Amino acid sequence: MKYMTAEPFRIKVVEHIGRSTRAERTGYLEQAGYNVFKLRAEHVYIDCLTDSGASAMSANQWSAMMLGDESYAGCRSFYRLEESVRDVFGLPYVQPTHQGRAADNFIGHIYMRPGKYVLGNMHFDSLRGVAEVHGAHAVDLVIAEGARGDSPYHPFKGNIDVDRMRQSIAELGADQISAVIITVTCNNNGGQPVSMHNIRAVSELARAHGIPVVLDSARLAENAWFIRCREPGYADRPVKDITREMCSYCDTAIMSAKKDALVNIGGLFVTRDETVFRQANQLAIMHEGFITYGGLAGRDLEALAVGLQEGCDESYLAYRTAQVSYLGEQLKARGVPIIEPTGGHGVYVDGRRFFPHIAQAQFPSQRLVVALYQEAGVRAVELGACAFGRRDPDTGADIWPALECMRIAIARRVYTNSHLDVIAAALGDIHADRDACRGLRLVYEGPITAMRHFTAGFALL
Ligand SMILES: *Cc1c(COP(=O)(O)O)cnc(C)c1O
């Protein structure tokens, strides 16, 4: 690995990013209701809101786009994509979608039923939204180490607690559980990977009860890389061998290609089940477009076919995970509390340990997001009381989540370590003066609670 963690690319095109003054940012925050989703991107210096669709494409991807076949049906670009997807997933049936949540919606139609349950490690927000809309209950069964921001090192904090899963099947009844959804990597608790051993055990248990297994695989390659680095027996296995083995334990895999497939738009619904594929085709025709383009232009299919392969490249993955871990080290050196180890696509700062004097009802992690933007023009995102908070359906009382974090997502191939140094310095300064920050009050939320972080408005306390 010596010399292997620096960028395996050089920069050919650059994009100017503007800076603003603290006074300007204070005004922008006020106008945005202290919700950074409502900021104009041009007012952001370093954008770590998400790793989704924010990747820099390669010269090979841009040149493939010129070869896009824009035929309505049966375009050459689809067959190229199909071959690339089969190579990485090892599954035969490929339905593209315009982005991941369209595939999530197919999962809702095909696998979810009102009043029934879907089990998982930690369901991604858009899947939880789909469950809410379909009247299904989404149950999180991540291991105890993954459910807290201050737990000690564990190599696979995204694992499902198999004993709790067995217990849930016994208590609810297998016929009440319509699917198990394994999210790789687990975004909600730090981009934490799931081990092959766990995927296999979960799949065996589900299959023994006739429950289908879905892999929510936006970060399939990063998860495979962690398996290779951390799980005995995988050190010499090619990444695509590992991705194919992961998929061998599932019936259907969905992917937001905006993550590990290194494209700005795109999604996939991939399955081994022909009946499920036919249902997905119908849903695509209804909601996305014809089967062979699924809501994407031919050029997008080309970029995705190439990006999926580049995302599995070992020198890229070594650099990628090393960059995220570099930011984690810089933050730890300044006393900033983070989830350890760092995961695949960002660093998660523990909002409760950062601001112990701010109660969860006053949104400590969102307060930190606001402080970081105000301090340095850096945009991160809350994954805590707002994003994961719920209300008791009977009493209406707030239920606060165990995890209370600010995610600093790192876009792929976009920022240098000097940008990350700015983030670390800014958070170090905020931490040194942390007692000066008070919390926030929620003044507005949208109609779907599981998605309220996108639309919420706040006031400073
Ligand atoms: C991003 C993501 C989605 C939703 O995909 P979009 O492309 O944003 O619509 C679903 N699941 C996971 C795990 C994701 O990371």
The ligand as an SDF file (V2000), in Angstrom:
LIG
                    3D

 15 15  0  0  0  0  0  0  0  0999 V2000
  -28.8710    7.8420   -2.1640 C   0  0  0  0  0  0  0  0  0  0  0  0
  -29.4840    6.5990   -1.7090 C   0  0  0  0  0  0  0  0  0  0  0  0
  -30.7820    6.2360   -2.0770 C   0  0  0  0  0  0  0  0  0  0  0  0
  -31.6520    7.1410   -2.9220 C   0  0  0  0  0  0  0  0  0  0  0  0
  -31.0790    7.3550   -4.1530 O   0  0  0  0  0  0  0  0  0  0  0  0
  -31.2190    8.7150   -5.0120 P   0  0  0  0  0  0  0  0  0  0  0  0
  -30.3260    8.4470   -6.1640 O   0  0  0  0  0  0  0  0  0  0  0  0
  -30.7860    9.8390   -4.1370 O   0  0  0  0  0  0  0  0  0  0  0  0
  -32.6410    8.8410   -5.4050 O   0  0  0  0  0  0  0  0  0  0  0  0
  -31.2930    5.0360   -1.5990 C   0  0  0  0  0  0  0  0  0  0  0  0
  -30.5720    4.2290   -0.7980 N   0  0  0  0  0  0  0  0  0  0  0  0
  -29.3080    4.5410   -0.4340 C   0  0  0  0  0  0  0  0  0  0  0  0
  -28.5490    3.6130    0.4420 C   0  0  0  0  0  0  0  0  0  0  0  0
  -28.7290    5.7300   -0.8660 C   0  0  0  0  0  0  0  0  0  0  0  0
  -27.4970    6.0530   -0.4730 O   0  0  0  0  0  0  0  0  0  0  0  0
  1  2  1  0
  2  3  1  0
  2 14  2  0
  3  4  1  0
  3 10  2  0
  4  5  1  0
  5  6  1  0
  6  7  2  0
  6  8  1  0
  6  9  1  0
 10 11  1  0
 11 12  2  0
 12 13  1  0
 12 14  1  0
 14 15  1  0
M  END
$$$$
